[in-house]
Amino acid sequence: MRQFTAVVNPTAGGSTGAATLLQLARLLRAAGAELETEYSRSLAHAQDIARAAGERGRIVLAVGGDGIAGGIGGALSGTGTVLGLVPAGRGNDFARALHLPADPAALAEILLHAEPRPVDTIEVESAVHPRTVVLGSVYAGVDAEANRHANNARLLRGAASYYAGGLRAVTTWRPADYRVTVDGEEHRHRGYTVVAANSPYYGSARLIAPGARVDDGLLDVVLIREAPRRLFFTLMNELKTGAHTDRPEVRVLRGRELRIEADRPVPYGADGEVEATLPVTLRVRPGDLPMLY
């Protein structure tokens, strides 16, 4: 029977991580699985716990949102350790990309019986972060600003915090001039953002890259160019369905390696965490992480 180590972000989703795991734990143990629970003090601590558990041959469960999923997934990328997700955060976008159910019984069935399947990860390299690996997406521009506002929100949760953060960011944003190099081919772009997506979703269920797949060995690169603010708000609304990709202001490229530069300090973020400022280089790591889904 399977042996699990659950790594819990105790603050995820308004402290719902522990409560979510409690229901799941009963089901896993009732089925004969072994489960140990560790509470993280920080993302770095969560990564250390996950690596140690993997070295003991255990399946690691990341309990929380996209921050802990991406952080632990990145730490385990290339190690052969199997990862499962217990979505309990505000966004849960990578779990959504894997079509993981919210129902504890259905999720337990997957964790107990699904065969591990490899997914791609994203290697992120910049002056501040010589080498970081994440799961879902890296985004440079207004959405990184929006995510910072959402992370600092106290009264709003989930999609509402991301939408409010987006409104605040757009009202003060001025378009940047980007140089985007995809597999050696340079593209000039003036606009709001550049998103390198391994997962179709970001920002709490926003379908930024409808064609992205977690196991195709490619990144979908979404560029949203300069447009009147009222049109950008329309584009934000269309992210619910992916209809924005039909607009001439949106361009989608695909590739394995990407470098993003800008004419001024532009923030970039990854998997729900604002990291640093451009430039940044990204490389897809095909099939580098076995996951249960």
N, C-alpha and C positions, 0 to 999 in steps of 0.2 A: 504493500500500500504506500501511497505517496507521503513524503515528508515535506512539510511547508514551514518556511519562516516568514511571518508577516511583518513587514516594516511599516509602521504607522506614523503618518504625519499627524500629530495630535491637534493641530490647528486647522486642518483642511476642512473646507466647506462649513466653517463655523463650528468646528469641533465635532463633526459628525463621523469622522473616520473610525473612531473607537466603537461607536454605536453600530455602524454598518458592519464592522468586522464581527461584532458579538453575535449577530444573527447568523452570519456565514459560518463562524467557527463551530457553532452547535451542529450544523449540518455536516461539515467536513469530519468532525470527530465522531458523529453518529455513524458515518459511513466507514469508519476505521482508520481514517487518515491521522497522521501526527501533525500537530500544529503548535509552533511556539511563536510568541508575539514579542516584538521589540519596538519600543517607542523612541523615535528619533528626536534629538535636540536641535538638529540642523540638517541641511541637505547633505553636507559633507559627512556627517555622522551616519545618516541613512545609507549613504554609499558604502561606507566602511562596513556597516552591519551586513549589507547585501553581499559584498565581496566575500566576507568571512563565511556567511551561510553557504554561498556557492562553492567555496573550497571544501565544505563538508558534504557536498553532493546534494544539498537541499534545493527544492524549488522555492524561489523567492516571490512573495506577493507584495506588490507596492500598493499600499492602502492610502488613498488621498486623491489629489488632482493631477493635472498635467505636469506640475513642477516636480513632484516626487516620482511620477512615472517616467518622465524624461531623464531626471537625474539618475535614478537607479538603472533604467534601461541603458543609459550611456555608460555607466560604470560597469555593467555586465557585458556590454557589447564586445564580442570577440573572445569571451571566456568559456562559452559553451553552457553556462548556467541558464536554466529555464526560468522565464519570468511570467508571472500572472498578474493581472491588474484587478484591483478591487476599487472601482470608481467611487470616490467619496469627496470630490472637490467641487469647485465652482464650474469648471469648464468640462473636464472629462472628455476632451476631444479625441485623444488617441484611443481611448476605450470605445468611443462612438465609431471611429474608423474601423475598429475590429468587430463591430456589431455585438459588443458584450451586453448582456441583459442587465437591467437594474434589479430584477427579482432575485433575491438571495438563493432560492432553490435552483433556478435555472443557471445562475452563475456557478454554484457549487457543482452542478452536473458537469459543466465544462472543465472546471479545475480538477475534478476527480478523474475524468475519463478522456478528455481531448488529447490527441497526440500533439506534441510541440511542432509548430510550424515556423520556419525562419522568416523574419522581417528585416527590412533595411534599417540602417541608422544613418545619422548625419554627423560627420566629423566637422567641427567648427574650429577655425584657427584664426587668431588675431593677436595683436600686440599684447593685449591684456590677458587673453586666454590662449596660451600656446597650443593647447589641444583639449577640446571639450567634445563630448559626444552626446547628442540628443536624439529624440525619437520623431517628433511631429513636424516642426517647422521652424524656420529662422526668418525673421521679418525685420526690415530696415526702413524706418520712416515713421509716419504718423501713427501707425498701429503700435509701434514700440512705445511711443508716448502715451497712447490710449491705454495700453496694458499697465504702464506705471501708475496712471491715475486709478485704474480698476483695482490694482493691488493695494492701493492706499485707501480705498473706499471703506468707510466704517458702517454706513447705514444701508448700503445696497449690496445684494448678493447675486451670484449667477450672471445670466445674460444682462440683467439690468445694470450691473456694475460696469460691464464691458461697454454697453451702449452709452451710458453716461460718460464714461472715460473717453469714448470716441468723439462725442460731441464736444467735450472740453478740449481735446487735442486738436480737432479740425479747426476750431475757431481761432487758434493761435498759430497754426502751421503755415509756413510759407514753403512752396515747392522747392525741392533740391534738384541739382543736376547730378545724375548718377552715371557712372560708367559700369556696365554690367558685362562681364566676360563669361560666356558659357561654352565650355569645352574649347577654349581658345579663340572663340569668335566674339568680338567686342560689339556691344550695343549701347548707344547713347540714349538716355532716358531722363526727361524732366517731369517730375511729378510727386506723388504722395508717398508711394511705397514700392518696395520690391520684396516679394515673399517667395522663399524657397520652401516648397511643401513636399514632404514625404507622405503626410496625411491629408485628406481632403479638407479637414476641419481645423479651425482655430477660433479663438475669441468666443468660446462658449457656443458651439453649434453653428458658427458661420461657415458656409461652404465656399471657402476661398478658392480651392482648386479642385473642381468636380472630377477632373480626370486623374488626380493623383492616386497612386496605389502604394501600399506599404511594402510590396514585395516585387516591384518591377525593375529595380536597379536604377531608377531614374528619379530626379527631382523635377517637379513642375515649378517653373519660375513665373510668377504672376507679377506683371508690372502695371500699375495704375498711374496713368499720366496726369499731368496738370489739367484741371477742369474747374469750372465755377463751383463754389462751395455747395450751392443748392443741388447740383448734379452729383457731387460726391456723397451728399446725404442720401440721395436716391440710390446710389451704388451701394451704400452701407445697408440699405433696406433689402436690396436684391441679393446680398450675401446669404440671406436665409435659404434661397433656392439655387444659387449658382447662376442666376440669370445675368449677372454683371459681365460674365465672360463673352456675352454676345455684343457688348458695346464696343465702339471703336476706341474708347479711352483705355481699354483693357487689352493687354497682350499676354499670351502664354507661350513660354519657351520650355524646352525640356533638355536636360543634360545630366552629366555625372559629376562635373566639377564646375564650381561657380565662384567668381570673385566679385564682390560688390564694393564700389568706391563712390565717394561723393565729393562735391566741391566745398563742403563745410562739415562740421561735426554733426553727423546724423546718428541717432541712437539705433541700436539693433537689439532684438530680444530673441529668446529661444524657449519654446515650451512653457510659456507663461511667466518667464523671468526676464527682466530687462538686464542685459549683460554689460554692454559697453557701447562704444561708438565705432563707426566704420573707419578703415576698411576691414573686411572680413573675407576669408576664403572658406568655402564649404566643399566637402566631398562626400558622395554617397558611399556607404559601406554595404554592399549587397548581401542580403541574407545573413547578417552578422549577429542576430539575436534570436534564439528560439523562444517562442511565446505560446501560451495556451489561449486559444480563442476559437 
